[in-house]
Amino acid sequence: MLKAATRTVRAPCSSLRQAPFSRTYASASATASSSASPSTSSTPAETTSLPSAAPPGTVLKGVSIYKDKADPIALQDHEYPSWLFKLLDDPSIASASSLASIEMAGMSKGEARAAQKRQSKILRAAQLAKEKAEAKAAERAAKAGSVDSTTDASAEKEAAMSPAEKRAHLLSKAAQEEHAKRKTLRRANKEAIKARNFVSAS
């Protein structure tokens, strides 16, 4: 009787002991499947690094050029034109955009704009000076070519002149050269004064 009772008690106990094992296996398989599913779903969700420095929705303060409008807000990268991110790769634009090299830390919006205007004026003045120098060099080359052609004719004329005529010709030539030197000096002084006034005004 006692043996039969113990057998009947052990049977449900053994069944109760086995039940949690089956549950743990089910939970383990569930956790394994849940851990496997994010790994598969995370692979296509990986994105490349964004080229823009400001994340979408960032308020870009100090960028707006309109007084009566709010500051612009950063957009998604695909909403910008494709050439925008390659703009500074061009060396001519990068050198001309030296406005970005101005140290604007601690400047207000008005001071930053004034610094940008000053820098753009300096760049414009340098460009104009370069164009003037190139034009003068071309003019001098043209004059040198015309002088070479006229030297032969003047040499023939001087050979046919008398000594008094030669002396008078040399005096007039020296006076013309002196006048040309004074003219070039005056022009150089005027340009230097203009440049000085421009720099002091800016």
C-alpha positions as CSV (number, residue, x, y, z in Angstrom):
1,M,0.0,0.0,0.0
2,L,2.7,2.4,0.9
3,K,4.7,1.6,-2.2
4,A,1.7,2.2,-4.4
5,A,1.0,5.5,-2.7
6,T,4.6,6.7,-3.2
7,R,4.5,5.7,-6.8
8,T,1.3,7.6,-7.4
9,V,2.8,10.7,-5.6
10,R,6.1,10.5,-7.5
11,A,4.3,10.3,-10.9
12,P,2.6,13.8,-10.6
13,C,5.8,15.2,-9.0
14,S,7.9,14.0,-11.9
15,S,5.4,15.5,-14.4
16,L,5.5,18.8,-12.4
17,R,9.2,18.8,-12.5
18,Q,9.3,18.3,-16.3
19,A,6.9,21.1,-17.1
20,P,9.3,23.9,-16.2
21,F,12.0,22.4,-18.5
22,S,9.7,22.5,-21.4
23,R,8.8,26.1,-20.6
24,T,12.4,27.1,-20.3
25,Y,13.1,25.5,-23.7
26,A,10.3,27.5,-25.2
27,S,11.4,30.7,-23.7
28,A,15.0,30.0,-24.8
29,S,13.8,29.4,-28.3
30,A,11.7,32.6,-28.2
31,T,14.7,34.6,-27.0
32,A,16.9,33.1,-29.6
33,S,14.4,34.0,-32.3
34,S,14.0,37.5,-30.9
35,S,17.7,38.0,-30.8
36,A,18.1,36.7,-34.3
37,S,15.4,38.9,-35.7
38,P,17.0,42.3,-34.7
39,S,20.3,41.2,-36.2
40,T,18.7,40.5,-39.5
41,S,16.6,43.7,-39.4
42,S,19.5,45.8,-38.2
43,T,21.7,45.0,-41.2
44,P,19.6,46.8,-43.8
45,A,18.9,49.7,-41.3
46,E,22.6,50.7,-41.2
47,T,23.1,54.0,-42.9
48,T,26.1,55.8,-44.2
49,S,27.6,58.9,-42.5
50,L,25.8,62.0,-43.5
51,P,27.7,64.7,-45.4
52,S,26.0,67.6,-43.8
53,A,27.2,68.9,-40.4
54,A,23.8,69.9,-39.1
55,P,21.2,67.3,-38.5
56,P,17.7,67.8,-39.9
57,G,15.6,70.3,-38.0
58,T,18.5,72.3,-36.7
59,V,18.0,76.1,-36.7
60,L,20.9,77.7,-38.6
61,K,21.4,80.9,-36.7
62,G,23.2,83.8,-38.4
63,V,22.8,82.4,-41.9
64,S,19.7,84.2,-43.1
65,I,20.4,87.2,-45.3
66,Y,16.8,88.5,-44.9
67,K,15.9,90.8,-42.0
68,D,12.2,90.1,-42.1
69,K,12.5,86.3,-42.3
70,A,13.3,83.7,-39.7
71,D,16.5,81.7,-39.6
72,P,16.5,78.7,-42.0
73,I,16.1,75.2,-40.7
74,A,18.4,72.3,-41.8
75,L,16.7,69.8,-44.2
76,Q,17.3,66.2,-45.0
77,D,20.4,65.5,-47.2
78,H,18.4,64.3,-50.1
79,E,16.5,67.5,-50.2
80,Y,19.6,69.6,-51.0
81,P,21.0,69.6,-54.6
82,S,23.8,67.2,-55.2
83,W,26.3,69.9,-56.3
84,L,26.0,71.7,-52.9
85,F,28.3,69.2,-51.1
86,K,30.9,69.4,-53.9
87,L,31.0,73.1,-54.0
88,L,34.2,73.7,-52.0
89,D,36.1,71.0,-54.0
90,D,36.6,73.6,-56.7
91,P,39.9,75.3,-55.9
92,S,38.9,78.6,-57.4
93,I,35.8,78.8,-55.3
94,A,37.6,77.6,-52.2
95,S,40.3,80.4,-52.6
96,A,37.6,83.0,-53.4
97,S,35.6,81.9,-50.4
98,S,38.3,82.9,-47.9
99,L,35.4,84.7,-46.1
100,A,35.1,81.4,-44.2
101,S,38.6,81.8,-42.9
102,I,37.7,84.9,-41.0
103,E,37.8,84.3,-37.3
104,M,34.2,85.0,-36.3
105,A,34.3,83.5,-32.8
106,G,32.8,86.0,-30.4
107,M,31.5,88.3,-33.1
108,S,27.9,89.4,-33.3
109,K,25.8,89.1,-36.5
110,G,26.5,92.7,-37.5
111,E,30.3,92.4,-36.9
112,A,30.5,89.2,-38.9
113,R,28.7,90.8,-41.8
114,A,31.0,93.9,-41.6
115,A,34.0,91.6,-41.6
116,Q,32.7,89.7,-44.7
117,K,32.1,93.0,-46.5
118,R,35.6,94.2,-45.7
119,Q,37.1,90.9,-46.9
120,S,35.1,91.0,-50.1
121,K,36.2,94.6,-50.8
122,I,39.8,93.6,-50.4
123,L,39.4,90.7,-52.7
124,R,37.7,92.9,-55.3
125,A,40.5,95.5,-55.1
126,A,43.1,92.8,-55.5
127,Q,41.3,91.5,-58.6
128,L,41.1,95.0,-60.1
129,A,44.7,95.6,-59.5
130,K,45.7,92.4,-61.1
131,E,43.5,93.2,-64.2
132,K,45.1,96.7,-64.4
133,A,48.6,95.2,-64.2
134,E,47.9,92.7,-67.0
135,A,46.4,95.5,-69.2
136,K,49.5,97.7,-68.6
137,A,51.9,94.8,-69.4
138,A,50.0,94.2,-72.7
139,E,50.2,97.9,-73.5
140,R,53.9,98.0,-72.8
141,A,54.5,95.0,-75.0
142,A,52.5,96.7,-77.9
143,K,54.5,99.9,-77.4
144,A,57.8,98.0,-77.4
145,G,56.9,96.4,-80.7
146,S,56.0,99.7,-82.3
147,V,59.3,101.3,-80.9
148,D,61.4,98.6,-82.4
149,S,59.9,99.3,-85.8
150,T,60.4,103.1,-85.5
151,T,64.0,102.9,-84.2
152,D,65.4,102.0,-87.7
153,A,63.6,104.9,-89.3
154,S,64.8,107.3,-86.6
155,A,68.3,106.1,-86.9
156,E,68.3,106.8,-90.6
157,K,66.9,110.3,-89.9
158,E,69.6,111.0,-87.3
159,A,72.3,110.0,-89.8
160,A,71.0,112.5,-92.3
161,M,70.8,115.4,-89.7
162,S,73.4,118.1,-89.2
163,P,75.1,118.4,-85.8
164,A,72.9,121.3,-84.7
165,E,69.7,119.4,-85.7
166,K,71.0,116.4,-83.8
167,R,71.6,118.5,-80.7
168,A,68.1,120.0,-80.9
169,H,66.6,116.5,-81.5
170,L,68.4,115.1,-78.4
171,L,67.2,117.9,-76.2
172,S,63.6,117.5,-77.3
173,K,63.9,113.7,-76.8
174,A,65.3,114.2,-73.3
175,A,62.4,116.6,-72.5
176,Q,59.9,114.1,-73.7
177,E,61.4,111.3,-71.6
178,E,61.4,113.5,-68.5
179,H,57.8,114.4,-69.1
180,A,56.9,110.7,-69.4
181,K,58.7,109.9,-66.2
182,R,56.9,112.6,-64.3
183,K,53.6,111.3,-65.7
184,T,54.2,107.7,-64.6
185,L,55.3,108.9,-61.1
186,R,52.2,111.0,-60.7
187,R,50.0,108.1,-61.7
188,A,51.8,105.8,-59.3
189,N,51.3,108.3,-56.5
190,K,47.6,108.7,-57.3
191,E,47.1,104.9,-57.2
192,A,49.0,104.6,-53.9
193,I,46.8,107.4,-52.4
194,K,43.6,105.7,-53.6
195,A,44.7,102.4,-52.1
196,R,45.5,104.0,-48.8
197,N,42.2,105.8,-48.7
198,F,40.3,102.7,-49.5
199,V,42.0,100.6,-46.8
200,S,41.5,103.3,-44.2
201,A,37.8,103.8,-45.1
202,S,37.1,100.0,-45.0
